[in-house]
Structures are given as C-alpha cells and as structure tokens.
C-alpha cells in the first residue's frame, strides 16, 4: 500500500510509496518490516497515540538502564495511525516457540523469571511515569464507564494507596509473548506500559496473566490446547526462577494483585471479565 509518513521533530511528510509486509500483530498494533534493519509498530487507531509515546519513552529508559530491548527510533504516523520505528530483532517469542515445541515449557518459565528479575535490577529514570499514576487513571476511568463496578474500583484504589511507590523499571505487560529468543539472548519487546514502581506489581501482573489471560489472535492451536497444564508449569518455573534472583514478599505480592486485577478489567477483554470480577469480590471489594 502507498503510505504517507510524518516523522521527526519537524513534522516532515515523506511519501514512501512502499509495500509493507506484516510480520506480527496483537490486539493493539501490527508490526511491519521496514528498512535498514528496522520494523514499524503501527497502532490500530489514533486512540493509541499516547501508547506510541509511552513505548518510545519506555524503550529509551530500558536501554539507558541496561535493559535487553530493541533500540527505539522515530515516532511516526501512517495513514492517521500512530506508530514507532525500532530495531528489528530476529527471533521467536516464547509463546510461538511453545506452539512448536511444547516440551520447552519448563525452560520457558525459567527464562521468563530470570529475564524479568534482570529487568527489575534497573532503576527507572525519574521522568518515566509512575505506576501509581497509571493505575489510578485506568481504574478511575473504568469506574466512570461502568458505574455498577464503582465499589470494586474504590476498593482497589484504597488498597493501592497503601502500597509502596518503588523506583524500578517496570514493563507493565510481561508475559511469554513479549520475550524474543535471539542469538544475543532474551530480548523484551512491547513497552507502551512501562512505568516506574514496585517490582511486586509487575510480578503480580505476570502471574495474573499466566493464570487467566486469554491467548492473543494468531496463537498456535498447540498452545491453546496446552493452556491448562502449560500455564501451571510455566507459572511455577517463572516464580521459582524470579525468587532465585530477587526476593519477593508474599503478602505484598498478594496485595498488589488487587489493583492490578482492577486495571486489567479496564482492558475490556470479555473472556476475562467474569473471572476478574469474582476475584475482586472475593478479595473484599
């Protein structure tokens, strides 16, 4: 398709006239091969414009802190859709690898835990937005859109106020589909949810997703069939590997699960809605 791309600080328009080949996609964005060893992550509509900005900031923060991430490039617009150019990293994500080689689930969980713990060694730069700020905004928006669940939002926000701020680099959506296995080792992708905060919150989010998350579009059939037993094995190996590298406070981890679940509810994933509501009600909402 012929494209008009606005990029750079001067807002210059560049007529590319190129054909772009899609190489990956998720709920929020598509990824296309670009040029010079780069890819274009193109969000599905203009409502995701802040995500492109957050991702660029998250990648820069992760890279400056020694994180194992792709190098970010320019923020762009393609046919009124926001996007971000970044280094193309060759490799398959852990979710795709499990689709081909399900016996790797033991190793996949270990890699997931080791990689996440390594990320949390990095102190986030002060200009990166705080996790508390992001959660408050998301949960309050969810309450305004669904007033019948306002009591659950209030409960989650009350718990959040008692939780530590923290200063570590958090990914915000860390799961097997976000870790590419490359020649240089694991590389973590997809950073629009990057924040500064307590690592327990990031671990709580990963555990929640390993427990209940519906698989994204295009997930191999083998992975779908292995969801039950596979989730349990990957989860156990993940948390064991993480604990070996970094300490975890079990009580703090359990308390973080509440605002994390409330925020996940605002993502609007219908397959998860009832499970999240039951979880929050059970916790005391």
HELIX and SHEET records of a PDB file:
HELIX    1   1 UNK A   46  UNK A   48  5                                   3    
HELIX    2   2 UNK A   49  UNK A   64  1                                  16    
HELIX    3   3 UNK A   94  UNK A  100  1                                   7    
HELIX    4   4 UNK A  102  UNK A  104  5                                   3    
HELIX    5   5 UNK A  105  UNK A  119  1                                  15    
HELIX    6   6 UNK A  131  UNK A  145  1                                  15    
HELIX    7   7 UNK A  147  UNK A  149  5                                   3    
HELIX    8   8 UNK A  150  UNK A  161  1                                  12    
HELIX    9   9 UNK A  176  UNK A  178  5                                   3    
HELIX   10  10 UNK A  199  UNK A  212  1                                  14    
HELIX   11  11 UNK A  221  UNK A  225  1                                   5    
HELIX   12  12 UNK A  227  UNK A  245  1                                  19    
HELIX   13  13 UNK A  250  UNK A  265  1                                  16    
HELIX   14  14 UNK A  270  UNK A  283  1                                  14    
SHEET    1   A 7 UNK A  12  UNK A  15  0                                        
SHEET    2   A 7 UNK A   4  UNK A   7 -1                                        
SHEET    3   A 7 UNK A  72  UNK A  78 -1                                        
SHEET    4   A 7 UNK A  81  UNK A  87 -1                                        
SHEET    5   A 7 UNK A  38  UNK A  43 -1                                        
SHEET    6   A 7 UNK A  29  UNK A  33 -1                                        
SHEET    7   A 7 UNK A  22  UNK A  25 -1                                        
SHEET    1   B 3 UNK A  92  UNK A  93  0                                        
SHEET    2   B 3 UNK A 179  UNK A 182 -1                                        
SHEET    3   B 3 UNK A 185  UNK A 188 -1                                        
SHEET    1   C 2 UNK A 168  UNK A 170  0                                        
SHEET    2   C 2 UNK A 195  UNK A 197 -1                                        
END                                                                             
